Amino acid sequence: MAGPTAEFWQQHFEQGRLPWDRGAASPQLKAWIEEGVLRPGQRVLVPGCGRGWEVVALAAMGAQVTAVDIAPGALAACAGLLKDAGLSATLIEADLLQWQPGERFDRVYEQTCLCALHPDLWVRYAQRLHEWLAPDGQLALLAVQALRPGAQEGRVEGPPYHLDINAVRALFPAGRWQWPRPPYARVQAPQLPQLPGHAGSAELALVLTRGTD
Ligand SMILES: C[S@@+](CC[C@H](N)C(=O)[O-])C[C@H]1O[C@@H](n2cnc3c(N)ncnc32)[C@H](O)[C@@H]1O
């Protein structure tokens, strides 16, 4: 697999090196709940859930949550948070590039999993996201804005891999997806200490509606 391996992610969880982790659910998740993008009773998929603060918040809100991660350490942490909160969700250890769910989802809450995958995998992953959603389902995507200096010389560096809006548009083209008009909300990303000069990067909040086939 191009880019980070399952072992890379598992080591991060074993060593507690989780610079992307806010220690709480993202403020954008709360905004999308308040706006009605995410509602009780919906089947919500959280790919690359990490420790799962958002899994807990979605379950608490009354969604039927399925969370997937390639790192067992992520799922163990998520199970612990759910237990502490007295909540439940379906937790699955799998590589999202291989995983085949037996159902379609009303919403996918995609918080910085796409940017964790090497760009060689983006087209395949975007196709999976389309397949996982029911017609008229919505992809709530937090696209990391973390352009690195090496990009000026054509270097592909990450994770996180910067999600240029033009690349996102190519992955989720209008016609297959309905795009709201910009400007889009920008959410402060957690500090990224492994990226000198990139503390203060942001996530672009996009809600894309899957068209009918
Ligand atoms: C940057 S972290 C984000 C975690 C969480 N969404 C958050 O915002 O706190 C990326 C997550 O994606 C998971 N991941 C990376 N590649 C994956 C893959 N191919 N299949 C499933 N999970 C993957 C990692 O284990 C990690 O938990």
The ligand as an ORCA input file, in Angstrom:
! r2SCAN-3c Opt
* xyz 0 1
  C      -5.469     11.559     11.067
  S      -6.218     10.220     11.883
  C      -7.880     10.862     12.153
  C      -8.623     10.132     13.241
  C      -9.994     10.733     13.587
  N     -10.873     10.774     12.436
  C      -9.817     12.108     14.176
  O     -10.051     13.095     13.486
  O      -9.434     12.184     15.360
  C      -6.498      9.037     10.579
  C      -7.125      7.743     11.038
  O      -7.381      6.938      9.890
  C      -6.985      5.607     10.162
  N      -6.642      4.995      8.857
  C      -5.607      5.341      8.060
  N      -5.601      4.578      6.947
  C      -6.674      3.740      7.044
  C      -7.203      2.711      6.210
  N      -6.632      2.383      5.045
  N      -8.310      2.051      6.632
  C      -8.892      2.366      7.818
  N      -8.432      3.329      8.645
  C      -7.334      4.014      8.264
  C      -5.815      5.737     11.125
  O      -5.596      4.561     11.878
  C      -6.261      6.929     11.971
  O      -7.016      6.520     13.079
*
